[in-house]
Amino acid sequence: MRKLLTIGELAKSFDISTSQIRFYEKKGLLTPKIIDENGYRLYDFRQLDILESILLFRDIDIPIKEIEKVVNNYDIKDYLDILMKAENKLEEEMRLIRLKKKEIKEKINHVKKYIDIKEEIKIVNMDRKILKIVLDTDPDDFSIKEMYDEIRKYGYSSFSDVNDMYGVIDENGNTIFAIEYDEKNKSLYDLEEIILHEGPYISTIMHMSDYNLMEEKIEHIKKVIKESRISSHGPIVVREDLSSYSLNSEGSYFEVLQKIK
């Protein structure tokens, strides 16, 4: 009665192909216990254990040369070392996956904000924000390239790093462009700042493909505030969500805000 496994039986034990086993043999990682008089490759427990280790190491992308060192010049310290390296590699991959998952979750929540959005006016509570002025000019006087060059001056590689651009409109109708202050970004430290105090704000979110409509929208907000007899103070602030261009090919989303008492 035969006491050893054939190559087919060994392959079935691990749900792999016989050609895969032959590949490992060709690379010098696995040698049959014997090859009988009929040319059949036969395998014992030792080869079973070695193949199990090979498959584990290959599954976590350990190079063939490192696997060869472990299986052919077996030393328990080498075996432990390769396992610990694999564990560290997996920990790093899991860390990156968690970061990606967090980014995707934030993007999901971000997109959900704009699904079936209605241009309704409501009151929202906002935390205190410190804005740093990056451009003090009329919006008609600069291009997207100039805006891009400006944000790169302050260490941002792209618009997505900034995320939100704020247009602060003073009582004379002049617009000052600012970004939210990031304490880690030292290049923003000396820029002039605008404080948006915490508390209730009248707010509306809208989608717009034509910047020329902004003045019309703002006038509408002023009219609603006046008719509602809401006591407002401070500048009107327009927050443009720069990342929302990916959600609609014909413009982006804006929020118009003004502090109320």
C-alpha positions in Angstrom: 0.0 0.0 0.0 1.3 3.4 -1.0 2.3 5.6 2.0 3.3 8.8 0.3 1.3 11.5 -1.5 1.4 12.0 -5.3 1.8 15.4 -6.8 -1.9 15.5 -7.6 -2.9 14.7 -4.0 -0.4 17.2 -2.6 -1.9 19.9 -5.0 -5.5 19.0 -3.9 -4.4 19.3 -0.2 -3.7 23.0 -0.8 -6.2 23.7 -3.6 -3.4 24.6 -6.0 -2.3 23.3 -9.4 0.4 20.6 -10.0 2.2 23.1 -12.3 2.5 25.4 -9.3 4.3 22.7 -7.3 6.5 22.0 -10.3 7.4 25.7 -10.4 8.5 25.6 -6.8 10.6 22.5 -7.5 12.2 24.2 -10.5 13.1 27.1 -8.2 14.8 24.7 -5.8 12.2 25.3 -3.0 10.7 21.9 -2.9 12.0 18.4 -3.6 9.9 15.2 -3.7 10.7 12.6 -1.0 11.3 10.2 -3.8 10.6 9.7 -7.5 9.6 6.1 -8.0 10.5 3.7 -10.8 7.5 4.9 -12.8 8.7 8.6 -12.5 6.0 9.5 -10.0 6.8 12.3 -7.6 5.9 11.3 -4.0 5.8 13.5 -0.9 6.0 13.0 2.8 5.0 15.2 5.8 8.3 17.2 5.5 7.4 18.3 2.0 3.8 19.1 3.1 5.2 21.4 5.8 7.6 23.1 3.4 4.9 23.7 0.8 2.7 25.2 3.5 5.4 27.6 4.4 6.2 28.5 0.8 2.5 29.3 0.1 2.3 31.4 3.2 5.4 33.4 2.3 4.3 33.8 -1.3 0.9 35.0 -0.2 2.5 37.9 1.7 4.9 38.6 -1.2 8.2 37.3 0.4 10.8 37.0 -2.5 11.7 33.6 -3.8 15.3 34.0 -2.7 14.4 34.7 0.9 12.1 31.6 0.9 14.9 29.5 -0.6 17.2 30.5 2.2 14.7 29.4 4.9 13.6 26.1 3.4 17.1 24.9 2.2 19.3 26.2 5.0 16.8 25.9 7.8 17.5 27.8 10.9 14.8 28.6 13.4 16.1 32.2 13.8 15.9 32.7 10.0 12.4 31.3 10.1 11.4 33.6 12.9 13.0 36.6 11.2 11.1 36.1 8.0 7.8 35.7 9.9 8.4 38.9 11.9 9.3 40.8 8.7 6.0 39.6 7.2 4.1 40.6 10.3 5.6 44.2 10.1 4.8 44.4 6.4 1.2 43.4 7.0 0.8 45.9 9.9 2.0 48.7 7.5 -0.4 47.5 4.8 -3.3 47.5 7.3 -2.3 51.0 8.5 -2.5 52.2 4.9 -5.8 50.4 4.3 -7.2 52.1 7.4 -6.1 55.5 6.1 -7.7 54.8 2.7 -10.9 53.6 4.4 -11.0 56.9 6.4 -10.5 58.9 3.2 -13.2 57.0 1.4 -15.6 57.4 4.4 -14.9 61.2 4.5 -15.6 61.3 0.7 -18.8 59.4 1.1 -20.1 61.8 3.8 -18.9 64.7 1.7 -20.8 63.5 -1.4 -24.0 62.8 0.6 -24.1 66.5 1.6 -24.8 67.4 -2.0 -27.3 64.7 -3.0 -30.7 66.2 -3.8 -29.5 69.6 -2.4 -32.1 72.4 -2.2 -31.2 76.0 -2.2 -33.0 76.6 1.1 -32.0 79.3 3.6 -31.5 78.0 7.2 -29.7 78.8 10.4 -26.6 76.8 11.3 -24.2 76.9 14.2 -20.6 77.3 13.3 -17.4 76.9 15.3 -14.9 79.7 15.4 -12.7 79.8 12.3 -9.5 81.6 11.6 -9.1 82.6 8.0 -5.8 83.7 6.4 -5.9 86.2 3.6 -4.2 84.9 0.4 -5.6 87.3 -2.2 -6.9 90.8 -1.8 -8.3 91.5 -5.3 -11.4 91.5 -7.4 -12.3 88.0 -8.5 -12.5 89.2 -12.1 -8.9 90.2 -12.0 -7.3 86.8 -11.5 -7.2 83.4 -13.3 -7.2 79.8 -12.0 -3.5 79.7 -12.8 -2.8 82.7 -10.5 -4.9 81.1 -7.8 -2.9 77.8 -8.2 0.4 79.7 -8.0 -0.8 81.5 -4.9 -1.7 78.4 -2.9 1.5 76.7 -3.9 3.4 79.6 -2.3 2.0 78.5 1.0 3.0 74.8 0.7 -0.1 73.4 -0.9 0.5 71.1 -3.8 -3.1 71.2 -5.2 -6.6 72.7 -4.7 -7.7 69.4 -3.0 -5.2 70.2 -0.2 -6.9 73.5 0.5 -10.4 72.1 0.1 -12.3 75.3 0.8 -11.8 78.8 -0.4 -13.5 81.7 1.4 -14.5 84.9 -0.2 -15.1 87.6 2.5 -17.2 90.5 1.1 -16.9 93.8 2.9 -19.5 96.5 3.2 -18.1 98.1 0.0 -18.6 94.9 -2.0 -14.9 94.2 -2.2 -13.9 90.5 -2.0 -11.0 89.2 0.0 -10.0 85.6 -0.6 -8.8 83.4 2.3 -8.2 79.9 3.4 -8.7 78.3 6.8 -5.7 78.5 9.0 -3.8 75.3 9.6 -1.5 75.7 12.6 0.9 73.1 11.2 1.5 75.2 8.1 4.1 77.8 9.3 4.0 79.7 6.0 0.5 80.9 6.9 1.5 82.3 10.3 2.3 85.9 9.3 -0.6 86.4 6.9 -3.3 88.8 7.9 -6.3 87.0 9.4 -10.1 87.3 9.6 -11.9 85.7 12.5 -15.3 84.1 11.9 -16.7 84.0 15.5 -18.6 80.9 16.7 -22.4 81.0 16.9 -25.4 81.1 14.6 -25.1 82.0 10.9 -27.8 82.3 8.2 -26.7 79.9 5.5 -27.6 78.6 2.1 -25.8 76.1 -0.1 -26.1 76.3 -3.9 -24.6 74.9 -7.0 -23.4 77.5 -9.5 -21.7 77.2 -12.9 -21.5 81.0 -13.5 -19.6 83.2 -11.1 -21.5 86.2 -12.5 -24.6 84.9 -10.7 -23.0 85.2 -7.3 -24.0 88.8 -6.8 -27.6 88.0 -7.7 -27.6 85.2 -5.1 -26.1 87.3 -2.4 -28.6 90.1 -3.0 -31.3 87.4 -2.6 -29.9 86.4 0.7 -29.8 90.0 1.9 -33.4 90.4 0.9 -34.5 87.3 2.8 -32.6 88.5 5.9 -34.2 91.9 5.7 -37.7 90.5 5.1 -37.3 88.0 8.0 -36.2 90.8 10.3 -33.2 88.8 11.3 -30.5 90.9 12.9 -27.2 90.2 11.1 -23.8 91.6 11.4 -20.3 91.2 10.0 -19.3 90.4 6.4 -21.0 88.0 4.1 -18.8 85.0 3.6 -18.9 82.8 0.5 -17.3 79.3 1.0 -16.5 77.5 -2.2 -16.0 73.8 -1.9 -13.1 73.3 -4.4 -13.4 69.5 -4.2 -17.0 69.6 -5.4 -15.9 70.1 -9.0 -15.6 66.3 -9.2 -19.3 66.0 -8.3 -20.6 68.1 -11.2 -19.0 68.9 -14.5 -20.7 72.3 -14.7 -19.5 74.2 -11.7 -19.1 73.7 -7.9 -21.0 74.2 -4.7 -21.0 77.3 -2.6 -22.2 78.2 0.9 -23.2 81.8 1.6 -23.0 82.7 5.3 -23.6 85.7 7.5 -23.4 85.9 11.3 -26.7 86.7 13.1 -27.4 87.8 16.6 
